[in-house]
């Protein structure tokens, strides 16, 4: 069956124009000024609306065991939330078991992903170094389409790798056409600061921020970039939260390091003061890196506008407030690190970015769709609107408003980071490979229709820097 989207304003990372879109067999087959409605066509009127490419969230933790508990969203609730929020593809992080091979672990995660409503892929986390891991990397890329991995510089004894291991993995990954995500925080210093804080009786959530100061992020960021430079390998710095870390990225880019940087909506909108809310409300906002002082936000937005930051990912790592976050009521170090955000990333970045004049419509598309697609081997099938692209589309009314509340969300969480915020711009329809999966705010797509994303190798780092 054909679908025609009429009278909408198409927005890509480079263009804004009015046109109709013809969709056949899940793919965009035509774009022109006007398509007449054919008898066998499903016609969608997009008058007064933007037509965006579907959002691509490359930083999610669905069904993720972590810190003695597990994230609250699985691939059912999580991908329903994603669809409702305009996200049509995700790349989720695996979490390997001790002694398990990367390939065996991947098969377990692919099984979990089969219940997905939207298209999905994986980044393979490496938390245990051995020579077999190096041997598996080209197999992951060639046979499984997994062209990204992740390394942690924090969470010692659980996820953290050392510098020597990082160098060897980065080098082999680069040779295999794989880009390496890095969580850049100095885990050794953080662990010592936590011990010092608790010894003094400082247990409130604000001390989560005080024990992970900006220097622990910027030092680790600079070190990771130096290791990537030595290995001549591409690197992706996840969740940049502060100006000091962003400066390290800028310096590395000037040296020619193959680096792409990401930030998250909560760092763009929320700040450290949320960690001082009374009655343990502050526990809801504990994530790593922590929320920073408000002045950092302006520099992060400028980083997006200039192209220094190429993507925005949700880092959706949701824990229930009651029963999970409250595990750390008397000890901030026991609060599960992570916040929800998958359902709101599209709207939050649009409202606080485009509506408030910080970024253009095209830049919005760049960081929410095109940049992620190019960075992680999904382009040119996903990430834009053009002939031959998958018909992953979001129809968006820029004049309507809504108030964010956890009472009307699909995320399986008992709170929302942005509770009570009124935002302008609402999602009216979402199409995934031409199939309507969201209509008027309601998810209508069937679970299990999502397809696994076999991704292209990474030959060079995506960059759109116009000024540093």
C-alpha positions as CSV (number, residue, x, y, z in Angstrom):
1,X,0.0,0.0,0.0
2,X,1.1,3.5,-0.8
3,X,1.1,6.3,1.7
4,X,1.2,10.0,0.7
5,X,2.0,12.7,3.2
6,X,0.6,16.0,1.8
7,X,1.1,19.7,2.5
8,X,3.8,19.4,5.2
9,X,7.0,21.3,5.6
10,X,9.9,19.0,5.3
11,X,12.9,19.7,7.6
12,X,16.3,18.0,7.1
13,X,19.7,18.9,8.5
14,X,20.3,21.0,5.4
15,X,16.9,22.1,4.0
16,X,13.4,23.4,4.8
17,X,10.8,23.2,2.1
18,X,7.2,22.3,1.4
19,X,6.5,19.1,-0.5
20,X,4.6,15.9,-0.6
21,X,6.2,12.5,0.2
22,X,5.4,9.2,-1.4
23,X,6.0,6.0,0.6
24,X,6.0,2.5,-0.9
25,X,7.0,-0.7,0.9
26,X,8.3,1.3,3.9
27,X,10.7,3.4,1.8
28,X,10.5,7.0,0.5
29,X,10.1,6.7,-3.3
30,X,9.2,10.2,-4.2
31,X,9.2,13.8,-3.1
32,X,7.5,16.4,-5.2
33,X,5.3,19.6,-5.0
34,X,2.1,17.6,-5.1
35,X,0.9,14.0,-5.4
36,X,-2.7,13.5,-6.3
37,X,-4.4,11.0,-4.0
38,X,-4.6,7.6,-5.7
39,X,-7.4,5.2,-4.9
40,X,-5.1,2.7,-3.3
41,X,-3.1,5.3,-1.2
42,X,-3.3,6.2,2.4
43,X,-3.3,10.0,2.5
44,X,-2.1,11.9,5.5
45,X,-2.6,15.7,5.6
46,X,0.3,17.4,7.3
47,X,-0.9,21.0,6.8
48,X,0.6,23.4,9.2
49,X,3.1,20.8,10.5
50,X,6.8,20.0,10.2
51,X,7.8,16.6,8.8
52,X,11.0,15.6,10.5
53,X,13.1,12.4,10.1
54,X,12.5,10.1,13.0
55,X,14.6,10.6,16.0
56,X,17.5,8.2,16.6
57,X,18.5,7.8,20.2
58,X,21.9,6.1,20.4
59,X,22.2,6.1,24.2
60,X,19.6,3.9,25.9
61,X,19.8,1.3,28.8
62,X,16.7,-0.8,28.4
63,X,16.5,-4.0,30.4
64,X,19.8,-3.2,32.0
65,X,21.1,-4.8,35.2
66,X,23.1,-2.3,37.1
67,X,24.2,-1.5,40.7
68,X,22.3,-4.3,42.5
69,X,19.1,-3.6,40.6
70,X,17.9,-3.1,37.0
71,X,16.4,-0.4,34.8
72,X,12.6,-0.1,34.9
73,X,12.0,-0.1,31.2
74,X,12.4,-3.2,29.0
75,X,12.1,-3.4,25.2
76,X,8.3,-3.3,25.5
77,X,7.7,-0.3,27.6
78,X,10.9,1.5,26.6
79,X,10.2,1.3,22.8
80,X,6.6,2.3,23.3
81,X,7.9,5.4,25.2
82,X,10.4,6.0,22.4
83,X,7.8,5.9,19.7
84,X,5.4,8.2,21.6
85,X,8.3,10.7,21.8
86,X,9.3,10.7,18.1
87,X,12.1,8.2,18.3
88,X,12.0,5.6,15.6
89,X,15.4,3.9,16.2
90,X,17.5,3.2,19.2
91,X,20.9,1.8,19.9
92,X,20.9,0.1,23.3
93,X,23.9,-0.8,25.5
94,X,24.5,-4.5,26.3
95,X,25.8,-5.4,29.8
96,X,28.0,-8.5,29.7
97,X,28.2,-11.1,32.5
98,X,31.6,-11.9,34.0
99,X,33.4,-14.4,31.8
100,X,30.9,-14.2,28.9
101,X,32.1,-13.6,25.4
102,X,30.9,-10.6,23.5
103,X,29.2,-12.8,20.8
104,X,27.4,-14.9,23.4
105,X,26.3,-11.8,25.2
106,X,25.1,-10.2,22.0
107,X,22.8,-13.1,21.2
108,X,21.1,-12.7,24.6
109,X,20.5,-9.0,23.9
110,X,19.2,-9.6,20.4
111,X,16.6,-12.0,21.9
112,X,15.5,-9.2,24.3
113,X,15.2,-6.8,21.4
114,X,12.8,-9.0,19.5
115,X,9.9,-7.4,21.5
116,X,10.8,-3.9,20.2
117,X,8.2,-1.7,18.6
118,X,10.9,0.3,16.7
119,X,14.1,-0.6,15.0
120,X,17.0,-1.3,17.4
121,X,20.7,-2.0,17.5
122,X,23.4,-2.5,20.2
123,X,26.7,-1.1,21.4
124,X,28.7,-4.0,23.0
125,X,30.2,-3.0,26.4
126,X,33.6,-4.4,27.2
127,X,34.2,-4.6,30.9
128,X,36.7,-7.5,30.9
129,X,39.9,-7.3,28.8
130,X,41.5,-10.4,27.3
131,X,43.0,-11.3,24.0
132,X,39.8,-13.1,22.9
133,X,38.0,-9.8,23.1
134,X,40.3,-8.4,20.5
135,X,39.7,-11.4,18.3
136,X,35.9,-10.9,18.5
137,X,35.8,-7.3,17.4
138,X,36.1,-7.8,13.6
139,X,33.6,-10.7,13.9
140,X,31.2,-8.3,15.6
141,X,31.5,-5.8,12.8
142,X,31.6,-8.2,9.8
143,X,29.1,-10.9,10.9
144,X,26.8,-9.1,13.3
145,X,26.7,-5.5,12.1
146,X,27.8,-4.2,15.6
147,X,30.1,-1.3,14.7
148,X,30.3,0.3,18.1
149,X,31.5,-0.7,21.5
150,X,31.7,1.1,24.9
151,X,34.4,1.4,27.6
152,X,34.0,2.8,31.1
153,X,36.7,4.8,33.0
154,X,34.6,4.5,36.2
155,X,32.8,1.9,38.3
156,X,35.9,0.0,39.3
157,X,35.4,-3.7,39.7
158,X,32.2,-3.7,37.7
159,X,32.8,-1.9,34.3
160,X,36.0,0.0,34.4
161,X,39.0,-0.7,32.2
162,X,42.5,0.7,32.6
163,X,44.5,2.8,30.2
164,X,46.5,0.0,28.7
165,X,43.4,-2.0,28.1
166,X,41.7,1.0,26.6
167,X,44.5,1.6,24.2
168,X,44.6,-1.9,22.9
169,X,40.8,-2.1,22.5
170,X,40.6,1.3,20.8
171,X,43.4,0.3,18.4
172,X,41.8,-3.0,17.4
173,X,38.3,-1.5,17.2
174,X,39.5,1.2,14.8
175,X,41.2,-1.4,12.6
176,X,37.9,-3.3,12.5
177,X,35.8,-0.3,11.5
178,X,34.3,0.1,15.0
179,X,33.8,3.4,16.9
180,X,34.3,3.3,20.7
181,X,32.0,5.0,23.1
182,X,33.7,6.2,26.3
183,X,32.2,7.0,29.7
184,X,34.8,9.5,30.8
185,X,35.0,10.0,34.5
186,X,38.1,9.3,36.7
187,X,36.8,6.3,38.7
188,X,39.8,6.1,41.1
189,X,39.4,9.8,42.2
190,X,35.7,9.5,42.5
191,X,35.9,6.4,44.7
192,X,38.3,8.2,47.0
193,X,36.1,11.3,47.2
194,X,33.0,9.1,48.0
195,X,34.9,7.4,50.8
196,X,36.0,10.7,52.2
197,X,32.5,12.2,52.0
198,X,30.8,9.2,53.7
199,X,33.5,9.2,56.4
200,X,32.4,12.8,57.3
201,X,28.8,11.8,57.4
202,X,27.9,13.6,54.2
203,X,25.2,11.3,52.7
204,X,22.7,13.6,50.9
205,X,22.2,13.4,47.1
206,X,24.1,16.7,46.6
207,X,27.3,14.9,47.6
208,X,26.9,12.8,44.5
209,X,27.8,15.9,42.5
210,X,30.5,17.0,45.0
211,X,32.2,13.7,44.7
212,X,32.2,13.7,40.9
213,X,33.4,17.3,40.3
214,X,34.0,18.6,36.7
215,X,37.7,17.9,37.0
216,X,37.0,14.1,37.2
217,X,35.2,14.4,33.9
218,X,37.5,16.7,32.1
219,X,40.6,14.8,33.2
220,X,39.2,11.5,32.0
221,X,37.9,13.1,28.8
222,X,41.4,14.5,28.0
223,X,43.0,11.2,28.8
224,X,40.6,9.2,26.7
225,X,41.2,11.5,23.8
226,X,45.0,11.2,24.2
227,X,44.7,7.4,24.2
228,X,42.5,7.5,21.1
229,X,45.0,9.8,19.4
230,X,47.8,7.4,20.2
231,X,45.7,4.5,18.9
232,X,44.7,6.5,15.8
233,X,41.2,5.4,16.4
234,X,37.7,7.0,16.3
235,X,36.2,7.8,19.7
236,X,32.7,9.0,20.8
237,X,32.6,10.8,24.2
238,X,29.2,10.1,25.7
239,X,27.2,12.5,27.9
240,X,29.4,15.5,28.0
241,X,28.0,17.5,31.0
242,X,30.4,20.4,31.6
243,X,32.4,23.1,29.9
244,X,35.8,21.8,31.0
245,X,35.2,18.4,29.3
246,X,33.9,20.1,26.2
247,X,37.0,22.2,26.0
248,X,39.1,19.0,25.9
249,X,37.0,17.8,23.0
250,X,37.6,21.2,21.2
251,X,41.4,20.9,21.8
252,X,41.4,17.3,20.5
253,X,39.5,18.2,17.3
254,X,42.1,20.9,16.6
255,X,44.8,18.3,16.9
256,X,42.9,16.1,14.4
257,X,41.7,13.5,16.8
258,X,38.8,11.5,15.4
259,X,36.3,12.5,18.1
260,X,32.5,12.9,18.1
261,X,30.8,14.3,21.2
262,X,27.4,13.8,22.7
263,X,25.4,15.6,25.4
264,X,22.0,14.8,27.0
265,X,18.8,16.8,27.5
266,X,19.1,16.9,31.3
267,X,22.5,18.6,31.1
268,X,21.0,21.2,28.7
269,X,17.9,22.0,30.9
270,X,18.5,20.9,34.5
271,X,21.2,21.9,36.9
272,X,22.9,21.0,40.2
273,X,20.3,22.8,42.3
274,X,17.9,19.8,41.6
275,X,20.2,17.7,43.8
276,X,19.3,19.9,46.7
277,X,15.6,19.5,46.6
278,X,14.0,18.5,50.0
279,X,12.5,15.2,51.1
280,X,14.8,13.2,49.0
281,X,13.2,14.5,45.8
282,X,16.8,15.2,44.8
283,X,17.4,11.5,44.6
284,X,15.4,11.4,41.3
285,X,18.1,13.5,39.6
286,X,21.1,11.4,40.5
287,X,23.0,10.4,37.3
288,X,26.6,10.2,36.2
289,X,28.1,12.5,35.3
290,X,26.0,14.6,37.7
291,X,24.0,17.7,36.9
292,X,26.3,20.7,36.8
293,X,26.2,24.4,37.7
294,X,23.7,26.2,35.4
295,X,26.4,28.3,33.6
296,X,27.6,25.2,31.8
297,X,24.3,24.9,29.9
298,X,25.0,28.0,27.7
299,X,28.3,26.5,26.6
300,X,26.8,23.1,25.8
301,X,24.1,24.8,23.6
302,X,26.8,26.8,21.9
303,X,28.7,23.5,21.4
304,X,25.7,22.1,19.6
305,X,25.2,25.2,17.5
306,X,28.8,25.2,16.3
307,X,28.9,21.5,15.6
308,X,31.4,20.7,18.4
309,X,28.6,18.5,19.8
310,X,27.2,16.3,17.0
311,X,24.5,14.3,18.8
312,X,22.1,14.5,21.7
313,X,21.3,11.1,23.4
314,X,18.9,10.5,26.2
315,X,21.1,8.2,28.4
316,X,17.8,6.7,29.3
317,X,18.7,4.7,32.4
318,X,15.4,4.7,34.3
319,X,14.9,3.6,37.9
320,X,11.7,3.8,39.9
321,X,11.7,6.4,42.6
322,X,10.0,4.2,45.1
323,X,11.9,1.1,45.8
324,X,14.9,1.8,43.6
325,X,16.1,5.4,44.0
326,X,15.1,5.2,47.6
327,X,17.7,2.5,48.2
328,X,20.0,5.4,48.7
329,X,17.9,7.5,51.0
330,X,20.6,7.3,53.7
331,X,23.6,7.0,51.5
332,X,23.9,8.8,48.1
333,X,26.4,6.2,46.9
334,X,23.6,3.6,47.0
335,X,21.3,5.6,44.7
336,X,21.1,3.9,41.3
337,X,22.8,6.2,38.9
338,X,20.5,7.0,36.0
339,X,17.5,9.0,34.9
340,X,14.6,8.6,32.4
341,X,14.5,10.7,29.3
342,X,13.7,8.6,26.2
343,X,10.1,9.8,25.8
344,X,11.0,13.5,26.1
345,X,14.3,14.0,24.3
346,X,12.8,15.0,21.0
347,X,10.4,17.6,22.5
348,X,12.8,18.9,25.1
349,X,15.6,19.6,22.6
350,X,13.1,21.2,20.2
351,X,11.5,23.4,22.8
352,X,14.6,24.6,24.6
353,X,16.7,24.6,21.5
354,X,14.5,25.8,18.6
355,X,11.7,27.7,20.4
356,X,14.2,29.5,22.6
357,X,16.4,30.5,19.7
358,X,19.5,28.5,20.7
359,X,19.6,26.4,17.5
360,X,18.0,26.3,14.1
361,X,15.5,23.7,12.9
362,X,18.2,22.2,10.7
363,X,20.6,21.9,13.7
364,X,17.8,20.2,15.7
365,X,17.5,17.5,13.0
366,X,21.3,17.2,12.8
367,X,21.7,16.3,16.5
368,X,18.5,14.3,16.9
369,X,18.6,12.2,13.7
370,X,21.2,12.9,11.0
371,X,24.3,13.1,13.3
372,X,23.5,9.9,15.2
373,X,22.8,8.1,11.9
374,X,26.1,9.2,10.3
375,X,28.1,8.5,13.4
376,X,26.9,5.0,14.0
377,X,26.6,3.5,10.5
378,X,22.9,4.0,9.8
379,X,23.2,6.6,7.0
380,X,21.9,6.8,4.3
381,X,19.0,4.4,5.2
382,X,18.1,6.5,8.2
383,X,18.7,10.0,9.5
384,X,17.1,12.1,6.8
385,X,14.2,12.5,4.4
386,X,15.1,11.6,0.8
387,X,14.4,9.0,-1.9
388,X,15.6,5.6,-0.8
389,X,15.6,6.4,2.9
390,X,13.4,4.4,5.3
391,X,10.1,6.3,5.9
392,X,10.8,7.0,9.5
393,X,9.0,10.3,9.9
394,X,7.6,12.5,12.7
395,X,4.7,14.9,12.0
396,X,5.0,17.8,14.4
397,X,2.7,20.7,15.2
398,X,4.9,23.6,16.2
399,X,1.9,25.7,17.5
400,X,0.4,23.3,20.0
401,X,1.6,23.1,23.6
402,X,1.5,20.5,26.3
403,X,2.5,20.1,30.0
404,X,4.9,17.2,30.7
405,X,3.7,14.9,33.5
406,X,4.6,11.3,34.5
407,X,0.8,10.6,34.6
408,X,0.6,10.7,30.8
409,X,3.8,8.9,29.9
410,X,4.6,5.5,28.5
411,X,7.9,5.2,30.4
412,X,7.6,2.7,33.2
413,X,8.8,5.2,35.8
414,X,6.9,6.9,38.6
415,X,8.2,10.4,37.9
416,X,9.4,12.6,35.1
417,X,12.5,14.8,35.2
418,X,10.6,17.6,33.5
419,X,7.4,17.4,35.5
420,X,5.2,20.4,35.1
421,X,7.2,22.1,32.3
422,X,5.0,23.5,29.5
423,X,6.6,23.0,26.2
424,X,5.5,24.2,22.7
425,X,5.4,21.8,19.9
426,X,3.6,18.4,19.9
427,X,4.1,15.1,18.0
428,X,0.9,14.2,16.1
429,X,2.0,11.1,14.1
430,X,5.0,8.9,13.9
431,X,5.8,6.5,11.0
432,X,8.3,3.7,11.2
433,X,9.3,2.3,7.8
434,X,6.0,3.8,6.5
435,X,3.8,2.2,9.1
436,X,1.9,4.6,11.4
437,X,2.9,3.7,15.0
438,X,1.7,6.8,16.8
439,X,-1.4,8.8,16.1
440,X,-2.6,11.9,18.1
441,X,-0.3,11.0,21.0
442,X,-1.3,7.4,21.3
443,X,0.9,4.4,20.4
444,X,-0.9,2.2,17.9
445,X,2.0,0.1,16.6
446,X,2.4,-3.5,17.5
447,X,5.2,-4.8,19.7
448,X,7.8,-7.0,17.9
449,X,7.6,-5.2,14.6
450,X,11.0,-3.5,15.1
451,X,13.9,-4.8,13.1
452,X,17.5,-5.3,14.2
453,X,19.9,-2.7,12.7
454,X,22.9,-4.3,11.0
455,X,25.1,-1.2,10.7
456,X,27.8,-0.1,8.4
457,X,31.4,0.1,9.5
458,X,32.8,3.4,10.6
459,X,35.3,4.7,8.1
460,X,35.6,8.3,9.4
461,X,34.2,10.3,12.2
462,X,31.1,12.4,11.4
463,X,31.8,16.1,12.1
464,X,29.9,19.3,11.4
465,X,32.1,21.8,13.3
466,X,31.7,25.3,11.9
467,X,33.6,27.0,14.7
468,X,35.5,26.1,17.8
